[in-house]
């Protein structure tokens, strides 16, 4: 960054800092000046500096602003370099309607950050997400990683209803039939700008091998689904079925992201993977921090080969 560019960029930082600490309306921030600087200078460095002056400011770490305000701010900030944003409708309650799937959990944010830093893992591929919840991870992948098709899935009817609404809220079209890609040949090309998006009701305990085979995924992902031994065992069983029914095609990669709340639960997951014969390796921690979540929490992503 040239010295004059650096000086002008530094002038933006106090403006963002003062407004964010005062929780001013987002329209009052100097977004136009920021866009001009991003076109003329090193965007990532400037954006990281703004993050340090706002959501990562020591005062905000000690006394966090509302999650809604921080997420709206970050959505607007992300939109400047990418030209796009993700909008979500979600519950403010951790448990609502008997499910935890109506809110976005930290590992979903962590996996979304990793995906945006590693778009080649998803580009021009069919992605199956297990336990999509509110849909943030999948929406981020659909908008930034250029998959050819994306299958959101969950089992709870309230979650599926909210999920469909969030997909439409973000300008994506929903296809009716997840089992017949041949009906939508235009989405099988690498030149398609938007993926073929479908939503599937998928109960891990009762889904059959033929149902899983119909998805034909190249990549499988899941986030924050290792919260108790029962779900761990159900997840491993469905991964095992996927591996068995896809044995005649190239083995898909699976990325499972989770917050390490109980080391015994994580140990159970890796032990069950070993028993099922599913190889895994830990994905290195990434340095792309875009979303507000508890940074002191230990999060991890495992890459599995089905």
Secondary structure, DSSP 8 states (H G I E B T S, - for coil): --HHHHHHHHHHHHHHHHHHHTT--GGGS-HHHHHHHHHHS-HHHHHHHHHHHTTTSHHHHHS---HHHHHHHHHHHHHHHHS--------SSSSBTTBSTTS--HHHHHHHHHHHH-GGGTTTSEEEEES-TT-HHHHHHHHHS--SEEEEEES-HHHHHHHHHHHHHTT--B-S-TT-GGGGGGGGSTT-SS-EEEEEE--TTT--HHHHHHH--SEEEEES--SSHHHHHHHHHHHHHHHHHTTTS---EEEEEEE-S-HHHHHHHHHHHHHHT-EEEE--------S---TTS-EEEEEEE-
